[in-house]
Amino acid sequence: MRIVRRAWLILLLVARPASAQAVADGQWLVERGDTPGLVRLTLRYGVRPQNDSWTSDDVPLRQLEGLPADAWQGSGVVVHFRIARDAGTLACDGWFAAGKGSGHFEYTPNPQFVSDLARRGIGAPSSRQQLEMTMANLGIDLVDELSREGYERPTVDVLARMATHGVDLEYLRALDSAKYRLGDPAALIRMRDHGVDSEFIAQLAAAGYNHLPAEQLVRVRDHGVDGDFITDLQDAGYRPSDVEELVATRDHGVDARYAKELKDVGLRDLSLAQLRRARDHGLTAGFVRRATSHGYTSLSLEELIRLRDRGLDD
């Protein structure tokens, strides 16, 4: 077993020589996915060693055309298969052992893809851009979906950035289902880069924050406001109507745990604004207990803040 594992690692890590002008080969790794019918496909490519790039995605097993069904059960099974995508094809050679496969691929760009882009008013991608579109499985169906949803026609550079930033057909349709059509394809890249997806939008909607502008979604996400943060605050009795108050609360380091700690030492029914003020002045439950031990009892929030500002330590 140790010999098999070592050979498998060597096959994954040893790369063929790469041309400085064009990238025509790379490495692949296939593992079983968590979902039936899907496999985890990792592709390594680039002008090595300085410009290695990786993609790793769950893809349908059927995309591995010609992979023998018994490869998963074999030990040292040599395999040949292809992955045909709109922008290009990967001819894969390697072997399987212990339910995993690895090897090399040779990449061939698809000239029809360039022609299909041209018919849609989009310029020809560079060799590198077409390779990246192949690796990201960016196809003509994404271009057509952008048109169907009323987006501006993307330039080839924007289309290449969509590929490398993870904006795919699934992401586009998920945003559309959430009632977001942004018009500018570059805005999709910004949303994706900041972690705004349909799941995040659904979390906000479930908490009562619906139809937020795209830029506000990005702002909320950037400031760390998510479904768990909102739910915890709601369970603690805080349901602000303005999502910006949630952003301010998060920025000031106030969460449900902090509110509970102050409540447990007698500071009940504080508003979020009061909690933010308390946090800004370094007021903690430990400080309140220490003040009480010094004889300062039944003090209001403002009195405790003044006491804190005068230098009484926790």
N, C-alpha and C positions, 0 to 999 in steps of 0.2 A: 504493500500500500504506500510506503514511504517513497519508493522509486516512482510509482505512478504519479504521486502528488508533485514530486520534484520535476518530473518531465513535463507535467501540465503547466507548472509555473514558468519553466524555461521557455516553453512554446509561447506563453503569453507575453513574456518580457523581452524576448529577443526580436528586434525589428529588422526588416529588410532595409537596405540602403534607400534613401529618398532623394529625389532630384530637387535641387534648389529652385528650379524654375516651376515645377508643377508637382503636385502631390497625387500620386497614382495608387498608393497602397496604404494599408494601415492594419490594425489588429482588432479582433472581435472577441468578445466573451459572452457566452449565453448561460444563464442560470434559470431555474424554475422560478416563476412568479408566484405571488401569493393568491392570485385569482386564476381559477381554471381557464385554460385557453390562452393565457398570457405568459410570456417569458420576459425576463429582464435581459435586455440587449445593451451591452456596453461597447462603444466603438472608440478606438483611439486613432487619431490621424493627425497630420501636420508635418511641417518640415522639421525634423527632429535634429537635435534635442531641444532647441530653444523654443519652438513654437508648437509643442504638443497641445492638442485639444481633445476633449472627451465629451461624449454624450452617453447618457444612461437612461433608458426609458423602458417601461413595460409596453411590449408590442404583441399583437396577435401572433400566435405560433405559425399561423398560415403564411405570414410574411417571409418565413424562412423556406423558400421554395426548394423542394428537393431534399430536405433534411429527412433522413430515414427515421421512421417511427421508433425503431428499436435502439436508436442512438443513446437514449436516456438510460437504458438498462445495461449497456455494454461497458466494457473496460478497455480503453484504448481503441475505440472504433473510429476509423478514418472517415471523414465526412466531406462532402462537397455540396454546397447549396448556393443559392443566389437570393439577394434582396433587391427587388426591382422597385424603384421609386420614380416619381415623375421626373426629377432632376437628374437622376443617374442610377446606375446599377452597381451593386457590390457583389463580386464573385468571390465566395468564401471557401477556403480550404482549411482543414484542421482536424481535430479529433475530439472525441468525448470520452470522459472517464468519471466515474462516481457521480453521474447525474449532472455534470457540467461540461461545457465545450469551450474551446478556445482555438485561435489560429489567426491566419492572415486573410486579408481581402485585397482584391484589386478593384479599383474604382474606374468606371467608364462613364463619362458624362453623356447625357442624352440630348442630342441636337434638337430633337422634336420639342423639348421643353423650352428651348430658346425661341423657337418659332411660335410656340403657343403664347409665350409672353409678348412677343412682337405683335401678334394679332390682337392683343388686348391693350396695345399702346404702351407697353413697358419695354425698356431697353434691355440689351443683352447683358447678363451678369458676367463678371470676370470669372476666370477659372476657379479662383478661391471662393467667390460668392456662390457659384453653382455647387461646388463641393459642400459648402456649409448648408445650403438648402437641401442637398441630398441627405446629409447627416441628420438634419432636423426633420426630415420627411415633410418639407414644405412643398405642397403641390399646387396645381392649377385650381383645385377645388377651393383653396383658401382665397385665391385671387378673385374667383367668381363669387364667393360668398361676400367678400368685401363690397363688390359691385352691387350685389343683391340687397345688401343692407344700407346702401347709399353712402358708402365711404368714398372719399376722394381717391382717385387712382394713385396707387403708391408708385414711387420711383423704384428703380431696381435696388438702390442703396437702402431705402426704407424696408423693402421686402427682405433684403439680406439681413438687416438688423432684426427684423421680426423673427427670422429663423434662429439667429444666435441668442435672442433674448427670450425664447420660449413662447412666442405668440403663435399658436397653431389654430387649426380649424376648431378643435374642441373648445379652446379658450374663447375664441370669437363667438361661437354659438352659445356658450354658457353665459357670456355677458349679454348677448341678445335676449336670451330667455329671461334674464334679470332686468330687461327693459333698458339696457344701456347700448345705444348706438352713438359712438363718439364722433363720427364724421371724419376725423383725421387719423389715419393709420398710426402715425407717430404717437398719438395719445394712448393707443393700445400698449405700446412698448413701455411708456411711462407707468401705466397702471400695473403691468406685469412686473416691472422692475421693483415696484414698491409693495408687491405682495397683495394687491387687490384682486380678488377673484370672486367667483359667484358664491362660494361658501362664506367668505367674509361679508359680502353684501347680504346674504341670507341671515347671518347672525345679527347684523344690525337691524334688519327688517323685523326679525322675531322679537327684538327688544323694543320695537316701536319707532325705529329711525328709518323711514322709508324715503325713497326717491332723492337721496342726497346727490348733489352735483359730483361729477367725477373728481374734481380737484379737492373737494371736501373729503371724499373717500380716501384719497391719497394722504391728506393731512391727518385724518383720524388714524389711519394705519401707521403712519410714520411716528405718531406720538404714543403708540403702544396701546391704544384702546381697542380691545377685541371683545368677543362674545363673553368670555369668562369674566373679564373685568366688569362688564356691564351687568351680567347676571349676579355677580357677588354684591355689587352695590345695590341692585334692586332687592336682593334678599335682605339687605341691611336697611331697607326702607327708603332708598334714594332713587328717584326716577325723574331726573331733570328732562324737561321737554326739549332743551337745546343741546345738541350733540357737542357744541363747543364748550359747554360747561364740563362735559366728560373729559375733553381734551385738557382743559385747565386743571381739573382735579388730578388727572394722571401726571401732568407736568409738575405739579406741586408735591408729588409723592404721597398722595392720599389714596387709600384703598379701603375696602371693607374691613380688613383686619385692623387698620389704624383706627377706624371709627369705633369698632367693637372695644378696642383697648381703652379708649377714652370713656366710652360708655360704662365699662366695668369699674372705673374709678369715680363714677358719679357725674360725668359730663354727658348728660343725656340730651336728646333732641337737638343736637347741633346740626346746623345746615351745612351743605357742602362748602359754602363760602367761609363759614366759621372753622370748619376742619382745615381748609387750606391756610387760613390765617394762623391757626394753632401750629400747623406743620412748619410754616415759614419761620415761626419764632422758636422752633425747636422744642415745642411742648410735647412731652411724652407721658405715658402712664406712669413710668418710673419716676419722673419728676413730680407728678401729682402726689404719689405715695410719699416721696421724700418731704415734700412741703407739708403734708399732713403730719408726718412724724415730728416736724418742727413746730407743730401747733397751728399751722395755717389750715383751718378746716372751713368747709362750706364756702369756699371762694368761687366767684364766677369765673367764666372763661377769661374775660378781660383782666381780672385781678391776677389770675394765674400767669397770664402773658406778661404783665408788668413785673411780677415777681421773677419770672424767668429772665426777662430783659435786664433786671438788676444784678443777675449773676449767681443766683442760687443754683448749684449744680444738681444733677441727678443723684 
